[in-house]
Amino acid sequence: CGVGAASLLDWPPGSSPTAVVVTNPTRTPLPPATAIATAKPTTKPTNKPTATSNPLIPPSCTQVGQTWTSPVDGMNLVCVPAGDFLMGSTDGDGDAADDEKPQHRVSLDGYWMDQTEVSNAMFAAFVSATGYRTTAEKEGTGYAYTGSEWAWVEGANWQHPLGPGSDLNGKEDHPVVQVSWDDAAAYCAWAGRELPSEAEWEKAARGSSGQIYPWGNTFDCRLGNFDDETVVDSYVVQGGENCDGYPVTSPVGIFPSGASPYGVLDMAGNVWEWTADWYDEN
């Protein structure tokens, strides 16, 4: 589930959400059939029973290009087939941190992955259906960019990303922000999916051959929402300010040319995303 792979948000230039839900569904088994003991029928049944399928469970993921749409939240999912991929970075990648190395081969079963980040509208539907309150709403504060620094802001939450004076007007198709790991996991459970492992997220993002970006090894700021960093970190991305056309977050899936080899969008740029794994530097 892609949470951070749906709600409205209004971030200032260069800001990034503290958490986004990533939905990376995997197939869950149907409950075991129950055996029913009956007396031998005296008449032959006239109607042959037909097998029924669970609409919440996608078909088997076997090949690139398969898609499935969730009946719960309308999310489009793409198939990431079983096989090996190269995880992590090599010493040849000058931007890679030490905890991204060494590059190593990982084998995964096939799985389904949300094609986009979860939008504000999707997250709003989840809240409406369940009455769920996020961590930020319960604690009364969220981590946001104030225009000069990142800080804890009273009243910041998914509906008010920068605090009480901000809202989601016109951001229904932008990715939801200000959601904790628990919020992300709760959304995925409601949708009948789950957060991806780090390995599942990375394979879906870069493909099997170890390329640095979803589209290849050369950075291109026109293939994702990147140039907000120009404001936040006084760092001008290659291509220059306003290269991507959005001062802050962009609608989900708006950069189709930046898709990964499996057709997953926004796996570089836009907002941060959660995975299921714990992090340990060792």
C-alpha positions as a LaTeX table, in Angstrom:
\begin{tabular}{lrrr}
\hline
Residue & $x$ (\AA) & $y$ (\AA) & $z$ (\AA) \\
\hline
Cys1 & 0.00 & 0.00 & 0.00 \\
Gly2 & 1.45 & 3.41 & $-0.99$ \\
Val3 & 0.65 & 5.76 & 1.77 \\
Gly4 & 2.78 & 8.63 & 1.01 \\
Ala5 & 1.00 & 5.79 & $-1.85$ \\
Ala6 & $-4.44$ & 10.42 & $-0.27$ \\
Ser7 & $-5.59$ & 13.65 & 1.09 \\
Leu8 & $-5.30$ & 17.36 & 0.45 \\
Leu9 & $-2.20$ & 19.23 & 1.43 \\
Asp10 & $-0.69$ & 22.65 & 1.10 \\
Trp11 & 3.05 & 22.62 & 1.72 \\
Pro12 & 5.26 & 25.68 & 1.35 \\
Pro13 & 7.97 & 25.70 & $-1.30$ \\
Gly14 & 10.57 & 23.08 & $-0.55$ \\
Ser15 & 8.72 & 21.35 & 2.21 \\
Ser16 & 8.25 & 17.62 & 2.49 \\
Pro17 & 5.75 & 15.68 & 4.57 \\
Thr18 & 6.96 & 13.80 & 7.59 \\
Ala19 & 5.14 & 10.67 & 6.58 \\
Val20 & 3.24 & 9.38 & 3.64 \\
Val21 & 1.35 & 6.16 & 3.29 \\
Val22 & 2.64 & 3.64 & 0.89 \\
Thr23 & 0.29 & 0.85 & $-0.03$ \\
Asn24 & 2.04 & $-2.18$ & $-1.33$ \\
Pro25 & $-0.60$ & $-4.90$ & $-1.26$ \\
Thr26 & 0.28 & $-8.53$ & $-1.19$ \\
Arg27 & $-2.18$ & $-11.35$ & $-1.63$ \\
Thr28 & $-3.79$ & $-12.62$ & 1.53 \\
Pro29 & $-5.14$ & $-16.18$ & 1.63 \\
Leu30 & $-8.83$ & $-16.82$ & 1.66 \\
Pro31 & $-10.19$ & $-18.31$ & 4.88 \\
Pro32 & $-10.22$ & $-22.10$ & 4.80 \\
Ala33 & $-13.38$ & $-23.65$ & 3.46 \\
Thr34 & $-15.60$ & $-25.25$ & 6.08 \\
Ala35 & $-16.56$ & $-28.87$ & 5.61 \\
Ile36 & $-20.29$ & $-29.47$ & 5.85 \\
Ala37 & $-21.53$ & $-32.96$ & 6.68 \\
Thr38 & $-24.88$ & $-33.79$ & 5.13 \\
Ala39 & $-26.92$ & $-36.88$ & 4.39 \\
Lys40 & $-26.64$ & $-38.27$ & 0.90 \\
Pro41 & $-29.08$ & $-36.29$ & $-1.24$ \\
Thr42 & $-32.05$ & $-38.22$ & $-2.53$ \\
Thr43 & $-32.32$ & $-36.07$ & $-5.65$ \\
Lys44 & $-29.64$ & $-34.91$ & $-8.01$ \\
Pro45 & $-28.92$ & $-31.17$ & $-7.78$ \\
Thr46 & $-30.15$ & $-29.29$ & $-10.82$ \\
Asn47 & $-27.73$ & $-26.37$ & $-10.56$ \\
Lys48 & $-24.01$ & $-26.98$ & $-10.52$ \\
Pro49 & $-22.40$ & $-24.69$ & $-7.91$ \\
Thr50 & $-19.89$ & $-22.18$ & $-9.28$ \\
Ala51 & $-16.77$ & $-20.95$ & $-7.49$ \\
Thr52 & $-16.89$ & $-17.39$ & $-6.19$ \\
Ser53 & $-13.91$ & $-15.06$ & $-5.84$ \\
Asn54 & $-13.07$ & $-12.51$ & $-3.17$ \\
Pro55 & $-13.19$ & $-9.05$ & $-4.82$ \\
Leu56 & $-10.68$ & $-7.70$ & $-2.30$ \\
Ile57 & $-7.96$ & $-10.10$ & $-3.48$ \\
Pro58 & $-6.26$ & $-9.37$ & $-6.81$ \\
Pro59 & $-5.45$ & $-12.17$ & $-9.25$ \\
Ser60 & $-2.03$ & $-13.82$ & $-9.25$ \\
Cys61 & 0.74 & $-11.37$ & $-10.16$ \\
Thr62 & 2.75 & $-13.04$ & $-12.94$ \\
Gln63 & 3.91 & $-10.45$ & $-15.46$ \\
Val64 & 4.79 & $-6.80$ & $-15.98$ \\
Gly65 & 1.83 & $-4.84$ & $-17.30$ \\
Gln66 & $-0.84$ & $-6.52$ & $-15.19$ \\
Thr67 & $-3.07$ & $-4.06$ & $-13.34$ \\
Trp68 & $-5.88$ & $-4.35$ & $-10.81$ \\
Thr69 & $-8.11$ & $-1.71$ & $-9.24$ \\
Ser70 & $-9.03$ & $-1.90$ & $-5.56$ \\
Pro71 & $-12.81$ & $-1.85$ & $-4.99$ \\
Val72 & $-12.22$ & $-0.21$ & $-1.59$ \\
Asp73 & $-10.36$ & 3.00 & $-2.43$ \\
Gly74 & $-10.12$ & 2.94 & $-6.23$ \\
Met75 & $-6.32$ & 2.64 & $-6.15$ \\
Asn76 & $-4.79$ & 1.23 & $-9.33$ \\
Leu77 & $-2.22$ & $-1.48$ & $-8.56$ \\
Val78 & 0.51 & $-2.87$ & $-10.79$ \\
Cys79 & 2.19 & $-6.27$ & $-10.75$ \\
Val80 & 5.83 & $-6.66$ & $-9.71$ \\
Pro81 & 6.62 & $-10.25$ & $-10.81$ \\
Ala82 & 8.71 & $-12.71$ & $-8.83$ \\
Gly83 & 12.47 & $-12.67$ & $-9.32$ \\
Asp84 & 15.83 & $-11.25$ & $-8.23$ \\
Phe85 & 16.83 & $-7.61$ & $-8.16$ \\
Leu86 & 19.88 & $-5.59$ & $-7.14$ \\
Met87 & 19.22 & $-3.80$ & $-3.84$ \\
Gly88 & 21.38 & $-1.00$ & $-2.45$ \\
Ser89 & 24.13 & 1.11 & $-3.98$ \\
Thr90 & 27.66 & 0.69 & $-5.20$ \\
Asp91 & 30.71 & 2.80 & $-4.37$ \\
Gly92 & 30.37 & 4.26 & $-7.85$ \\
Asp93 & 27.28 & 6.20 & $-6.75$ \\
Gly94 & 28.74 & 9.32 & $-5.16$ \\
Asp95 & 25.39 & 10.35 & $-3.65$ \\
Ala96 & 24.83 & 7.05 & $-1.84$ \\
Ala97 & 25.12 & 6.92 & 1.95 \\
Asp98 & 27.08 & 4.20 & 3.74 \\
Asp99 & 23.91 & 2.46 & 4.96 \\
Glu100 & 22.85 & 1.96 & 1.33 \\
Lys101 & 25.88 & $-0.26$ & 0.68 \\
Pro102 & 26.93 & $-2.82$ & $-0.34$ \\
Gln103 & 24.72 & $-3.59$ & $-3.30$ \\
His104 & 23.40 & $-7.15$ & $-3.05$ \\
Arg105 & 21.02 & $-9.49$ & $-4.82$ \\
Val106 & 17.59 & $-10.10$ & $-3.26$ \\
Ser107 & 14.90 & $-12.52$ & $-4.43$ \\
Leu108 & 11.19 & $-11.70$ & $-3.94$ \\
Asp109 & 7.91 & $-13.40$ & $-4.69$ \\
Gly110 & 5.52 & $-11.58$ & $-6.99$ \\
Tyr111 & 3.36 & $-8.87$ & $-5.39$ \\
Trp112 & 1.02 & $-5.99$ & $-6.19$ \\
Met113 & 2.05 & $-2.38$ & $-5.59$ \\
Asp114 & $-0.01$ & 0.81 & $-5.47$ \\
Gln115 & 0.74 & 2.72 & $-8.66$ \\
Thr116 & 0.66 & 6.12 & $-6.96$ \\
Glu117 & 0.94 & 7.65 & $-3.53$ \\
Val118 & $-2.29$ & 7.71 & $-1.52$ \\
Ser119 & $-4.13$ & 10.95 & $-2.23$ \\
Asn120 & $-5.84$ & 13.27 & 0.20 \\
Ala121 & $-9.21$ & 12.27 & $-1.26$ \\
Met122 & $-8.50$ & 8.59 & $-0.62$ \\
Phe123 & $-7.39$ & 9.26 & 2.94 \\
Ala124 & $-10.47$ & 11.43 & 3.52 \\
Ala125 & $-12.68$ & 8.52 & 2.41 \\
Phe126 & $-10.87$ & 6.25 & 4.90 \\
Val127 & $-11.44$ & 8.73 & 7.74 \\
Ser128 & $-15.09$ & 9.17 & 6.76 \\
Ala129 & $-15.68$ & 5.41 & 6.69 \\
Thr130 & $-13.91$ & 4.62 & 9.96 \\
Gly131 & $-13.84$ & 7.77 & 12.09 \\
Tyr132 & $-10.09$ & 7.30 & 12.37 \\
Arg133 & $-8.03$ & 9.99 & 14.13 \\
Thr134 & $-4.38$ & 10.32 & 13.15 \\
Thr135 & $-1.47$ & 10.49 & 15.56 \\
Ala136 & $-1.00$ & 14.21 & 14.86 \\
Glu137 & $-4.67$ & 14.90 & 15.59 \\
Lys138 & $-4.52$ & 13.03 & 18.90 \\
Glu139 & $-1.24$ & 14.60 & 19.98 \\
Gly140 & $-2.15$ & 18.08 & 18.74 \\
Thr141 & 1.07 & 18.72 & 16.83 \\
Gly142 & 2.84 & 17.85 & 13.59 \\
Tyr143 & 6.28 & 18.35 & 12.08 \\
Ala144 & 6.19 & 20.97 & 9.33 \\
Tyr145 & 8.33 & 23.47 & 7.45 \\
Thr146 & 7.78 & 26.96 & 8.85 \\
Gly147 & 9.38 & 28.87 & 5.98 \\
Ser148 & 12.83 & 28.86 & 7.55 \\
Glu149 & 13.14 & 25.53 & 9.34 \\
Trp150 & 11.49 & 22.22 & 10.18 \\
Ala151 & 9.75 & 22.37 & 13.55 \\
Trp152 & 6.88 & 20.95 & 15.60 \\
Val153 & 3.78 & 23.04 & 14.85 \\
Glu154 & 0.71 & 23.09 & 17.09 \\
Gly155 & $-2.42$ & 22.06 & 15.21 \\
Ala156 & $-0.63$ & 20.64 & 12.16 \\
Asn157 & $-2.22$ & 17.44 & 10.87 \\
Trp158 & $-3.26$ & 15.82 & 7.59 \\
Gln159 & $-6.12$ & 18.32 & 7.11 \\
His160 & $-3.96$ & 21.29 & 8.16 \\
Pro161 & $-0.43$ & 20.37 & 7.02 \\
Leu162 & 1.17 & 23.65 & 8.19 \\
Gly163 & $-1.06$ & 24.31 & 11.16 \\
Pro164 & $-4.56$ & 25.76 & 11.74 \\
Gly165 & $-4.15$ & 28.40 & 9.04 \\
Ser166 & $-3.60$ & 25.85 & 6.26 \\
Asp167 & $-6.05$ & 23.52 & 4.55 \\
Leu168 & $-6.46$ & 21.08 & 1.67 \\
Asn169 & $-8.36$ & 23.33 & $-0.70$ \\
Gly170 & $-7.60$ & 22.27 & $-4.28$ \\
Lys171 & $-5.23$ & 19.53 & $-3.08$ \\
Glu172 & $-7.61$ & 16.56 & $-3.21$ \\
Asp173 & $-5.39$ & 14.80 & $-5.75$ \\
His174 & $-2.13$ & 15.57 & $-3.92$ \\
Pro175 & $-0.52$ & 12.95 & $-1.64$ \\
Val176 & $-1.58$ & 12.89 & 2.00 \\
Val177 & 1.01 & 14.08 & 4.53 \\
Gln178 & 1.33 & 14.39 & 8.32 \\
Val179 & 0.56 & 10.68 & 8.73 \\
Ser180 & 2.54 & 8.48 & 11.10 \\
Trp181 & 3.58 & 4.87 & 10.47 \\
Asp182 & 0.57 & 3.76 & 12.53 \\
Asp183 & $-1.73$ & 5.93 & 10.40 \\
Ala184 & $-0.24$ & 4.46 & 7.22 \\
Ala185 & $-0.64$ & 0.90 & 8.46 \\
Ala186 & $-4.26$ & 1.60 & 9.52 \\
Tyr187 & $-5.11$ & 2.95 & 6.08 \\
Cys188 & $-3.61$ & $-0.07$ & 4.37 \\
Ala189 & $-5.50$ & $-2.47$ & 6.65 \\
Trp190 & $-8.78$ & $-0.68$ & 5.84 \\
Ala191 & $-8.01$ & $-0.96$ & 2.13 \\
Gly192 & $-7.24$ & $-4.71$ & 2.47 \\
Arg193 & $-3.54$ & $-4.21$ & 1.78 \\
Glu194 & $-0.33$ & $-3.68$ & 3.75 \\
Leu195 & 2.80 & $-1.56$ & 3.73 \\
Pro196 & 5.61 & $-2.90$ & 1.53 \\
Ser197 & 8.87 & $-4.15$ & 2.93 \\
Glu198 & 11.89 & $-1.99$ & 2.16 \\
Ala199 & 12.98 & $-4.56$ & $-0.44$ \\
Glu200 & 9.54 & $-4.58$ & $-2.10$ \\
Trp201 & 9.48 & $-0.78$ & $-2.21$ \\
Glu202 & 12.96 & $-0.60$ & $-3.71$ \\
Lys203 & 12.38 & $-3.23$ & $-6.38$ \\
Ala204 & 9.13 & $-1.54$ & $-7.43$ \\
Ala205 & 11.01 & 1.77 & $-7.61$ \\
Arg206 & 14.13 & 0.84 & $-9.56$ \\
Gly207 & 13.53 & $-2.47$ & $-11.33$ \\
Ser208 & 15.81 & $-5.48$ & $-11.26$ \\
Ser209 & 19.07 & $-4.13$ & $-12.68$ \\
Gly210 & 20.11 & $-1.70$ & $-9.93$ \\
Gln211 & 19.51 & 1.56 & $-11.79$ \\
Ile212 & 19.69 & 4.65 & $-9.57$ \\
Tyr213 & 16.38 & 6.28 & $-10.56$ \\
Pro214 & 13.07 & 4.74 & $-11.65$ \\
Trp215 & 13.83 & 5.73 & $-15.26$ \\
Gly216 & 17.58 & 5.03 & $-15.40$ \\
Asn217 & 20.91 & 6.33 & $-14.08$ \\
Thr218 & 20.76 & 10.00 & $-15.16$ \\
Phe219 & 18.90 & 12.51 & $-13.01$ \\
Asp220 & 16.21 & 14.54 & $-14.78$ \\
Cys221 & 14.17 & 17.02 & $-12.72$ \\
Arg222 & 11.39 & 16.98 & $-15.33$ \\
Leu223 & 10.51 & 13.37 & $-14.43$ \\
Gly224 & 9.35 & 14.03 & $-10.86$ \\
Asn225 & 8.61 & 16.71 & $-8.26$ \\
Phe226 & 12.09 & 17.69 & $-7.08$ \\
Asp227 & 12.87 & 21.40 & $-7.10$ \\
Asp228 & 11.29 & 22.20 & $-3.70$ \\
Glu229 & 14.73 & 21.39 & $-2.28$ \\
Thr230 & 15.98 & 24.57 & $-3.92$ \\
Val231 & 14.15 & 26.54 & $-1.23$ \\
Val232 & 14.53 & 24.22 & 1.75 \\
Asp233 & 18.19 & 23.36 & 1.51 \\
Ser234 & 19.50 & 26.22 & $-0.62$ \\
Tyr235 & 20.39 & 23.47 & $-3.05$ \\
Val236 & 19.60 & 23.97 & $-6.72$ \\
Val237 & 18.67 & 20.69 & $-8.36$ \\
Gln238 & 20.18 & 19.89 & $-11.72$ \\
Gly239 & 17.89 & 21.65 & $-14.17$ \\
Gly240 & 17.24 & 24.66 & $-11.99$ \\
Glu241 & 14.46 & 26.20 & $-9.96$ \\
Asn242 & 10.88 & 25.56 & $-11.15$ \\
Cys243 & 12.10 & 22.71 & $-13.35$ \\
Asp244 & 9.19 & 20.45 & $-12.41$ \\
Gly245 & 6.45 & 23.08 & $-12.63$ \\
Tyr246 & 5.18 & 22.75 & $-9.04$ \\
Pro247 & 6.26 & 25.02 & $-6.16$ \\
Val248 & 5.45 & 22.34 & $-3.56$ \\
Thr249 & 3.79 & 18.93 & $-3.85$ \\
Ser250 & 2.23 & 17.85 & $-7.13$ \\
Pro251 & $-0.85$ & 15.73 & $-7.87$ \\
Val252 & $-0.13$ & 12.00 & $-7.63$ \\
Gly253 & 0.95 & 10.31 & $-10.85$ \\
Ile254 & 1.43 & 13.55 & $-12.79$ \\
Phe255 & 4.84 & 12.49 & $-14.17$ \\
Pro256 & 4.16 & 9.36 & $-16.29$ \\
Ser257 & 7.55 & 9.64 & $-18.02$ \\
Gly258 & 9.20 & 9.09 & $-14.62$ \\
Ala259 & 7.54 & 5.68 & $-14.11$ \\
Ser260 & 9.57 & 2.73 & $-12.85$ \\
Pro261 & 10.05 & $-0.39$ & $-15.03$ \\
Tyr262 & 6.87 & $-1.78$ & $-13.45$ \\
Gly263 & 4.82 & 1.36 & $-14.05$ \\
Val264 & 4.91 & 2.70 & $-10.47$ \\
Leu265 & 4.84 & 6.51 & $-10.26$ \\
Asp266 & 6.33 & 9.08 & $-7.86$ \\
Met267 & 8.92 & 6.65 & $-6.49$ \\
Ala268 & 11.37 & 9.54 & $-6.71$ \\
Gly269 & 10.24 & 13.04 & $-5.74$ \\
Asn270 & 7.04 & 14.50 & $-4.27$ \\
Val271 & 6.76 & 13.07 & $-0.71$ \\
Trp272 & 8.40 & 10.64 & 1.69 \\
Glu273 & 6.85 & 7.19 & 2.03 \\
Trp274 & 6.61 & 4.56 & 4.76 \\
Thr275 & 7.66 & 0.92 & 4.54 \\
Ala276 & 6.88 & $-1.92$ & 6.93 \\
Asp277 & 10.47 & $-2.44$ & 8.15 \\
Trp278 & 12.19 & $-1.23$ & 11.29 \\
Tyr279 & 15.40 & 0.70 & 10.62 \\
Asp280 & 18.69 & $-0.28$ & 12.28 \\
Glu281 & 21.94 & 1.35 & 11.19 \\
Asn282 & 23.78 & $-1.85$ & 12.05 \\
\hline
\end{tabular}
